[in-house]
């Protein structure tokens, strides 16, 4: 099957524009309001890697003054179509020069680091993100757990890619999203918890807390492995 960079694909941008919080994605966002309420004090935010604006609109719902940023013009075009009053900005890869340092209470990154190819690039971007935070500001970095690429889920399938089982940090892995019409596999970059924590430290960020949300049997979704294996990891980070 054909795989591709979703950020450079108009068809995938259109599919993402229709995606909200179904199935496995529900778990990624279910606990965010409580997590953010516990760790974030102000209301000035950046949604890094906003895509078609799903997470930006999520933050707006909770009264955050949010700027959505992305490297994909196709994704941002869809975001502006959906949210005509939102603030969506195109940035060069990892370049936050248009933003003021020490000015933001929250930077949310929802799955963006799944697509950042090297540890050095992750380091460069995280260090730059840290500079944007106020002294008490927080980064909430939501990423795919390595286990998501080796199991079946309500919203994802990896059964066609047994090679994922042998992937190490930095390797390309493939996954199919079953909640959208476009069933072409997406290529992500796998990264272990150990390597994430190492790059956070090198970037001058302190780890405040780690969340690994599990599904509940009482929730109205067709869970597959979500009740016993966390598909997502949510890191809360601060300046050190």
N, C-alpha and C positions, 0 to 999 in steps of 0.2 A: 504494500500500500504506500501511497505517496505521503511523505511527511514534509513539513515546511515551517518557516518562521511566521507565526501567527501575526506578528506585528506588521508584517509587510503584505498582508493579504486582505483585500477589500471584502471578499466573501466571508471570511472569518470575522471581520469587524462587524458586519451586518448581523451575524449569528450571535456574537457576544452582546450586541446592543439589546437583544431580546432576553438575555439571561439575567435573572435576578438571584434568588436564593433557594433553588430547588435542591432536594436530596442531600447529597454529601456537602454541598456548599452551605446548606443551612447550619451545619455544625461549625463551619468557619466563622459565621457571623452571629450565631446564637448568643455567645457569651461576651461579645465585644462591648456592648453597652455597659455591662457590669465591670469588665476589665478596665475600660477607659475611665469610668466613674471612680474606680478605686485609685488609679494612678495618675490621672491628668487633672490639673486644676483650672487651666485657662481654656479659651475657646478659639484660639487661632491655630489653624491646621493646614498641613499639606498632605494631599493624597498622592504619594509617589508611585508612578506607574498606574495611573488612573484608568487607562484603557477607555472604554465607552462610558465611564463615569459611575459605575455601580457603587463603588466604595465612597466616592465623593458625595453622591446623593444620600448614602447611608449616614455619613457624618453630618450633612446638612440637616437631616431629620432630627438630630440631637443637638441642634443649634450651634454647630461649629461653623465659623467663618472659614471656609475651605477653598483652597486652590488645588485643582486637579492638574497634574503634570504628567506628560508622557512623551516618548520619542516618536510616536506614530501619529502622523497627520490623519490617517484614515480612521483610527480609533477616536481621536479628538473630534473629528467632524461628526461622528455619530453621537458623541457625548453632548455636543452643542445642539444637535437636533432634538435630543430628548430633554435637555435642561437648558433652555434658551437664556436663562438668567444666570447660569453658572459661570465661574471663572476657570477656564481651561486653557493651559499654556503648553506650547511645544517647547521642549528643551533638547539641546544636544545631549548625547549620551553621557550622563553623569555630570553635566555642567549646570550648577545651581547659581551661576553668577548673577542672575537677575533677582535673586532673593537676598534679603537682609539677614546677616548673621545675628545669632542670639535673639531671635524674634518670634519663634514658634513654640507653642505649648505641646503640639502633637504632630508627629509625622507618622502617618499610617502607610505601610507597604503591604498590600494584599497580593501575595503570590508573585510579586515582581522579581524577587531574588531567585525564583525557580528558573528564570530565563537569563540570568547574568552569568556569562560563560566561565570566568576564571576567579580564583580566590583573590587575586590582586585587584581585579575590577570590583569585586564585592568590597574589598578593603577601601579602595579609593572612594567609592560611593558612600559607604557607611561613615567614613571619616568626614566627608563633606556634609552629610546629613547631620552629624553631630554638631558641626559648627552653626547650623541654623537654629538649634534648640536654645530656648531660654535656659537659665540655670536649673530650674526645676522641670524642664520639658522632658517629654518621653517619646521614644520611637516604639511603635508597636509593629513588629515585623512578623507577618503571618506567612508561613512557608509550608510546602508539602513535606510531610514526613517521608523518609526513604521507603517506608512500608507501603505507601500508596502505589508505588510502581511495581509491586509484586503480588498484589491481591486484587480481588474484584470488589466493586462498590456500587452503591445505588446510582451514582452519577458517572462512574468511570469503569473502563475495562482495560486490563493489561494482559489478558490471556494469550494474545497473539504475539507477545514480546517476551518470551522466556529468557532472553539474553539480559533483561533488566535485573535478574537475580544476581548477576555477576558484576554489576556496575559499582564503581567506587566513586568517591567524591570527585566531581569535575567531569564525569562521564555523561554522555547523552543517553537519556532514557525516553521511551515512547509510551504514550497513553492516549486513549480515545475517550472523549467526552460524549456520554450518551444522552445528555439532556438537550443537545442542540442538533439541528438538522445536518450540519457539516460533520461527517463522521471520519474525516481524514485524521490520522494520528498526529498529535502535537509532540514536538521534541522539547523536553525540559532538560535541565542540568541537575543531577542529583547532588545532594550535599549532606553529610552526616552532622549530627548534633555536635560532636566533638569539633569538627572543623568550623561550624558556625560560631561556636563559643570562642574558638581561637581567633577568628577574624574579628569578632566583636572586641576582644581584648586589645588586639593590635591597632584597631581603629580608635581606641580611646573611649570605648563605651563600656559601661558597667551593666551586668545582667541583674535586673531587678527581680524578675519572676518568669517562669516558663509554664505555659498552659498546654495541655494535650487533650482537647475535648473529645469525649466519648458520647455516642448516642444513647438514648433511653428507649426502652421497648415501648413506652407509652406514647412516644412521639409519632405523629401521623406520616411517616415516611417508610418506604420499602427498604429498610436497612438490609445490608448483606453482611459486611464485616464490621460496620461502624460501631456496634455495641461492645466490641472486644478489642479492636485495634484502632488507635487514634490515627486518622488520615492527615491531620494537620498539626503543626506546632506553632504556638504563638509566643514570641519572645518580647518581653517588655524591657527596654534598654534606657539608660540614662548616661549623661556625661560623667566621666570619671574625674 
